[in-house]
Amino acid sequence: MTSTPPRAPTSFEPALPVADAILYEGYLLYPYRRSADKNRVRWQFGVLLPRAWADAHGLTDTSVAGSAESWWQQTECLLRVTEGTEVRLRIRFLQLQDKTLAERTSSAGFRPVSALDLGSRLELSFIEAVPREFDTSLPLTALLDGERQLTFRIPGGRDTEPLDDERGRLAGQVVRRRWPVTGSLTVGAVPAAAGDAVRLRIRVENADPGTPATVSRDEALRRSLIACHCLLAAERGSFISLLDPPRWAEAAARACRNVHTFPVLAGEPGGSDLVLSSPILLYDHPRIAPESPGDLHDATEIDEILSLRTLTLGDAEKREARGTDARAAAILDRVDGMPVQTLAGLHGAIRPGSGSVTIAGELVRKGSRVRLRPRQHGTDPQDMFLHGRTAQVDAVLHDIDGSYHLAVTVEDDPGAELNRWYGRFRYFAPEEVEPLRDGEDR
């Protein structure tokens, strides 16, 4: 069936900022110009190519890595169910769009060109992409009776737009062409042998019927699902974290097989009715950093560095970037107009963790005392001089990967109070400390 997807149901809204970042991750890399070498080999995550092409090129990897190209991806996750549980599913991806240019000739015709100088702006041919979605909703009882298979087809198309020069005269035209994309979705569920949970399986395939195996990758991408990922919402049910499952569900979580994508709990922390299955590995309840003023598209982007580098682009470079893609132009406009306070706010942020962490059965939080046991290898050599010393925990922090770190002050350091006042701490991982109980000797 052909899908003209509706807008996102309210249940998906909390996950959309992160899902949109995944959709456009790597879409366009700094310095955002067509001529940049790294913008000539794009589309690195969640690429589902036509099967005949993938098979002919030996794309048989079945790891969780979403950077491995294939013709299919699979999500398996655990869902606790009640009577009347229903699963709502959204598949999201990009469809490629070829932007070409034609210059008006003296005979009132048009001839193809790679670039068109319109005086006040430059237009360049480029490969764009259009976001696509496919939605479905299935009662769990139907999935337990057997797998359900659906086919979705996004049509191709051709749009033509006139281009005027700075005097308002017709100077050329831009033609945008898309090729049909066909996908297959298979959804099923089986009891998980873990309480009231079931194992939910979502398999997405590129169902293109006729792309030859002999075409180039660029041509195969025209009929591919790019940055493919899915959102799951449970009505009258709750998902179980595969990263931190309850003990009774650990074996069932390990049995889940995820290929080229991995599901995490999404939305607000503490929620369990929403899952984002992403070709980029995430932690539970991922979110966009509040300091980030907008997407920069560059893989593993660091907003401060990329913003500063963008500010250093010359006028000619910025003109080319603006002519390359509308998203590049938006980045330039945002960075050029960024207030100093916003840029300063990108200079790193330390976020408190949950406030505590359990180590060797003891709850460690701010004010707790610990004995330092630095690792023998892979650590700061100066930390080895602190082996066996005691310290007080000033904060429990976590990084972007969710790993915990303890900010501590060494107890017999003469400058301890001054360092604490300045916020200068030493940092250790939980496995590098031993909790001290109240009254334990130093």
N, C-alpha and C positions, 0 to 999 in steps of 0.2 A: 504494500500500500504506500501511497505517497503521503508524506507528512508535511504539513505546514504547522510547525510547532507553536503552541500557545506560549505566553509568557510564564515565568516560573510561578508555581503555586507558592503560597506563603510559607509552606513547610520547608522549602528549599532555600529561602532567602538568606538565612544566617551563614550558609556555606558559599554563597555566590562570590564574595570578594576574593577568597582564596581560589575558588574554582576558575574565576576569570584570569587570575594571575597564572595559573597552570595553562589555561587555554592559549595565552600569548607568550609563555616563557620561550625565549629564543626566537620569537617572531622576527625581531630585528635587533642586531647587536651594535653596541657602540663601535665606531663613531656614527652609526645610523645612516651611512651613505651607501648607495648602490655599488660604488667602486671599491669599497672595502672588501678584501679577500674573504673574510669570515662571513660576509653577507651573501656570498655566492654559493655557499653550501649550508642550507638552512633546514629547519624541520627535523629536530633531533629527538623529540620525546613523543611517545604515544602514537607512532606512525603505523597505521594498518594499511598495507599495500595490497593490490590485487593478488589473489592466491597464486595464479599461474606465474606471475613475475617473482613473487617471494620464493616459491618452490624452485624455480629455475636458478635463483641466485643463492640457494643454500641457506635461506633464513629460517633455521630450525631451532633457534634458541628457545628454551622454555623456562628461563630464570625469571625472577621477579623484576629484573631491570627493565624499566620503561624506555631506556635508550636503545634497546635491542629491537630492530625492526622485525615485523612479522606480518601475517595476514589476519591474526586473531589475538585476543587478550581475554583473560578469565579472572573474575573476582569470586572468591568464596569467603563468606563471613558467617558469623553466628547471630541468630536472632531468637530471642525469647518470645514466646507466643502465648496468646490468650484466645479465647473464643472471638472470632470475627477479625483476626489480624489481617491487615491488608498491606501490601508492599507497593509503594509508588516509586517509579524508576525514571530517570532522565539520562539519556546518552547525549554527550556534548562533544563536538569536534569542530575543526575548521575545514572548509572546502576551499581549495585553491582558486584564485581568480587572476587571470593573465591580463595585465594592463599594458596595452600597446598604444602607440601614438602615430598619427598621420598628419603631415603638414599640407596645408592648402597650396595648390600649384597655381600658376598664372592662368591656366585653362579652366579654373574652377573645379579641378579634380583634387584628389588627395594622393600623397605618396608616403609610404611607411618611413618613419624616422625613429631613432633611438632616444632622441632628446628634442625638446621644443622650447626655444627661448622666447618667452612672451613679454620680455622687457621687465616688467615688475616682478615676474616670477619665472621659475624654471620648472618644466615638467619632464619627468624621466619615465621610460618604460620600466615596469617592475612586476614582480609576482606578489600579489596581495592575497588576502584570505578573508573568507566570510564565515562568521560563527553560525553553526547549525545545531539544532536540538531535536531530539525525538523523545516523546513522553509515552508512558503506559502505566497502567495501574492493574494489579492482579491480586485477588484474594488468595491467602495462603492455602486454603483448602484445595484450590485448583492446582497450585504448584505441587502439593503433596500427591495429587492424583497422577501427575506426570509432567514432563517438561512442556513448556509453551514456547513456540518459535514464532517470531514476528519478523517481517521484512520491511525495511524503510528505504525509500528512494528520494534523494534530493535531486531535483532536475538541474540540467545545465541551463545556460542562458547567454545572451549577448546584449550588452547595453552600449549605446553610443551617446557621447556627450560632446557638444561643440566647445571649442576653446577660443576665447577672444583675447586679443592682445591688449596692452594697456590703453589703447585708444578706442577699444570697443569693437574692433574689426575682427571678423572671423579669420583666425590664423591656422586652425587645424581642428582635430578632434581626437578624443581618447576613446578607445574601444576596450571594454572589459568583457572577457569571455570566461565562462565556467563550464566544466564538463560534468555529466551526471555522476553521482556517487550513490552506490547501493550497499546497504549494510544488512546484516542478519543478526538478530538478537535471540538468544536461547536462555530461558529462565527456568530454574527448577529448584526444588527443595527436598531434603531428606532428613529424617530424625538424626540428631547429632549424638545420641547416647550420652547426653549430659543434661540432666534435669528436664526442663520444659523447652529446651533449645532445639532449633533446627539449623542445618547447614544450608545456606542459600547460595546458589551458584548463578552467576551472570556471565555468559560468554558472548562476546561481540566479535563479529567477523566482517571482513570486507567481502561482499558477495558480488563484486563486479564480474560480469559474465564474459567479457571478451578482450581485455587488455592483453596484447601479445607479450610473451616473455622476452622478446628481442628488443623492446623499446628501451630508451634511456630511463634512468631513475627520475629525471625531471618530468618525463612524460607519464611515468607510472604514478607519480605524485598527484597528477591532475585528477585521478579517480581514486584517491586515497582518503582515509579518515585521518586527519592530522591532530595531534595533541588530544587523542581520544581519552575520555574519562567518564565516569558515571557518578550520579548522585542517587542515594537510596533514602527513602523516608518510610518509617514504620508507623502505621496507624493501629493503635491498640496492640503494640508490641515494643520491644526495646532491643537494641543491638548490644553485643558484648565486645569489648575491646580485645583485639588480637595481640596488642602490644602489652597489655596488662590485664589478662583475664583473671577472674576469680579462680581460686584453686580448683573448684569442682569442674571448671570448664577448660583447664589448661591442656589436657590431652586432646579435647575437641578442637581447641584453637590451633594446636600444632598440626592437626590433620587437614586444616584448610590449605588448599593449593591455589596460590595466586601467581598468575603468569603475566608479566609485563605490566602489572599494576598492583597496588596494595591498598586495602581499605582501612581507613581510620575513622574514629568518631569525629563528627564535625559539629559546628555550631558552638553555642556557649558551653564553657566548662561545666561538667556535671550532667549535661544532656546525653541521652542515649537513643534518641529517635531518628538520628540523621547520620549518614555515612557518606564520606567522599572517598571514592576509589580512584587513585591517582597514579599516573606513570612516573611521577616524581615522588620519592619516598618522603613521607611526612610523619609527624607525631600526632597523637590524638588532640583534637580541638585546635588545629592550626589557625592562626590569624595573621592578618597583615599588621606589621609594626605600626603603632599609632603615630610614630614620628614620620613615616614615609609619606611624602606628598603625592605620590603617584607611581604607576608602573613604569619601569625603565626597560623592561623586556629582556635585559641581558642576563644570561644564566648565572646563578649564584650572585646576583647583583648586590653591590654595596652602595647604597644610595649616595653617601657623602662623596666617595671617590668618583662615581660616574657623573654626579652633578657637577663637581669641580672640573672634571675633564671636559664635560660638555660646554662649560663656560669658556674654556680655552680654545674652542674651535674658531677658526678664522671665518671671515664673512663668506668667502667662496665655499668653504666646507659646509657652513650652515645653509647656504643657498642650495647646494647639492642635496643635503639631507632633507630639506623641506620639499624639494622636487621629487625625492625618492618615494616618500610615503606620508600619508596624512598623520599617521601615528608618530612618525619621527618629527613632523612639524609641531605636533602637540607637546612633545617632550621639550623641544627647544623653547617654545613659548613659555612653558611652565618653569623651566630652569632659568631662563633669562629674566623672568619676572619674580623669581623667588626672593622673598624678604630675607635679610641677613639673619633674623631670628630663627627662621625656618631652617636655613642652611646650618646654623650653629647647633640646632636641635638634632641634626643627623650625626653629630660627632660622638656616637656611641651612647648606649643606654644600658644600665645594669638593672635587671628586674629581680625583685625578690621572688624566691620560690614559694613553696607552699607554707614556708615559715618553719618547717621542721623536716627531719629525715631520720629514718630508723637505721641505726648502725649497731650490729651485733646485739639486736634485741632491745637496744636502748633508744629512746626518743631524744634526738639532739636538736636543739633550737638555739636562738639567741640567748646568751648567758650561760650555756652549757660549757663544761670544762672537758677538754680532751687531751690525750697524749699523742704527740706527733710521731708518725712512723712513715716517713717519705719512702716512695718507691726507690729501689736500688738503681733502676735504669729508666731512661726517658723522662727525667725530671730535672729541675733546676739544681745544679751542683751545690749551690749555697744552701738549699734546703736540707742537704745531708748533715750540715752542722747542727741542725735543730732536732735530730733524731733523739727521741726519748724525752724531749722537753714538753712541758705542759702549756696549754694555751686556752684562751677563752673565745668562744664563738661569738662573733659580732653580727653575722648574717648568714642565712642559708640562701644561696642563689642557684639559678639554673640557666644554662645557655640555650641556644636556638634548637639544639638537638634534644633538650630535655634532661641533660646530664646535670647532676647536682655538684655544687662547689661550696666549700665552707670558707668564709672570710674570717680569719682569726687574728688575735693579738697574743704574742708570746708573753706569758705571765711575768717572767723575771727580766723582761726587757726594760732597761732604764727609761727608754723613750716611748713606752707603751701608751701612756696617756696622751702624749703629744701626737703620736701616730694615729691614735683613735680620733683625736680632734680633727686632724687633717683628712681622715678617711683613708689612711694608708694601711692596708692590711696584707697579710700573707694568705695565699689561697691553696687549699688542699682538697683532694677528692675524698669522698667518704671512706674509701678503702685505705686511705693514708692516715687515719686517725683511730684511736681507741677511746671510747667514751669513759669518762671518770665519774664514778658515783659520788653523791654528796658526802663530804668528809674524807674522801680518799686523799692520801698524802701526795704531795707534789713530788 
